[in-house]
Amino acid sequence: MSFKPTLVVDQVSKRYHGRSGVQANDRVSLTVPPGQVVGLLGHNGAGKTTLVGQIVGLLRPDSGRISLAGHDAVAHPGLARQLTSVQVQTNCALEGITPRTAIRTIGRIRGGGRAEVRARTDQLIDALDLEPWADRPSEQVSGGVARLTAFGMAAVVPGVLTILDEPTNDVDPVRRRLLWGQIRGLAERGTAVLLITHNVREAEQVVDRLVVLERGQVVAAGDLAELTDQGRIPLEDAYIALCGRPHDQAPPPASDPDSTTDLDRTTDMDHTTDPDRSGADPYHSSAASEEVRS
């Protein structure tokens, strides 16, 4: 059975102008079908974060088309954010609230019912082994727990597309394996998942397909068998052959916005106050004012 892709990125290009000029994305094309995890693999500075910024409407492409669940994501950036849940690369600022409250709050803001959100939050906390820290103030938890909390915020009421940017950073090996199971679980429930990483070995654990981005261009795409010559070549070796070792790549200019885009400074909570250019905030829900402490 075939499904229409949830996400279609078609020949998208984005250039940052300035003294140095950076071609962050150059005619990038990829698709993410429902029920699959597609890995976006590339060195730091390859253009991954810039591409995500365009998918969720924080950046506007110079050319090309982005379709999300059949909608024009470039023309309707607010709708794109409504349809997408995102775990950004940097941990969310959660001072003064607990992991449980953070996850529940996002679930209610994203339109989940009170009972549904409470049950899903408890399920995620249990599945990720977060219970010992679930009710501690965020200032008292480790970076790994904060990272898992951020995943929970993206997964509690997932969009039709869930974007996970380096979700395992700072996570210990035991909970990393639990996290991979939850990522696969999102796909099994029909969510389209775009997993952004530069960790080749971790990508092998969970993805259905891989897209390799190098200096803003797609240099390879396919399933693991296709990229590894039916398993005869380790994926890491295939990746190095395509992209070169990281230290062989000239570092991006200090002003390269792919390293410091608005996306890295924006949490899932921030998206709720960034309205569509056409008017009302698509994330707004009266449930947000009710909070979730009860």
Phi, psi and omega in degrees: 000134180253148180234148172292138180300142173290317180242130173234118172250119189235105173057046183276131177233143177214125178237134173265125182268165184146192184297318182270321182070122181232121172273092187288318176228138184227096178054052181279132175228136174197162175227150175231108179281160174296143177079013178232152171255116178253123180271133173253107191251135178180157177298165168302133181087006181283345180111011184293311183293323176299318179297316179297319178303325178284324180298319183265010172081014175277339176230150179253127180292152174288326179203165179103180187228140174231121179244132181231113183054038178085358182257150177283104184287336179286318180286333184231072184295327178295319177295322178301319179290326178295324184275351187239138168248142191227134164253110183281170188289327180267149180292147180289150174277110187239028184304131174090355178232161182266162175305318181298314180296320180299315182293315180298318182299313180296321178300319179289320178298324181278008170099004179288146176290157185303309183293320179299314182293318178299316181294317181292322177299313179298322179297314180295317180299318178292315184294329181263005179058048181258358187306319181299338183244000190297332184244020174266147174303144186300335179294343184257008181250160182283170176298325179294318178294320177298323180293317179294325176298318179298322175297316179302322179295326178282333189259348188295315171228082188291149171287179175295335173238129173245126180251124181241114184258106181052058188292341184265001178307131177071001183272135182290160186303322182294310181286337174299319178294321176298320180297316178302321178298321179289327176295316177297324179298322176302313180296320181295336176271006173103357179286141170275127185241126173252112183257118183257127183202161167242007181265103186296315184295323178290324181301327181296337188286335196224341190277153170269323179219159178233141170239125182257123181250131180221119180051043174084359182240148172282117181257348176195151176204141179159182175278175185299322180298318181294320184280343183247018181054056179058036176086003181280343180239129174303142182301322180298320178293320179296321180294316179296322178297325180283320192246343187081163178288150183307322183282351174278344183272130177298134181295149178293155176302155182301335181269008182300113184291347180294340179272338184221050179284167177301331181300320181292340180257011185240129177262171177301328177294320181300325182300335185289345181248017179250093189285161170301146179301336184282349179152244193296151178291116184288346180271347190298136175213138178296342179296335183298323183285344181281342185060188187221025184283336182281000000 
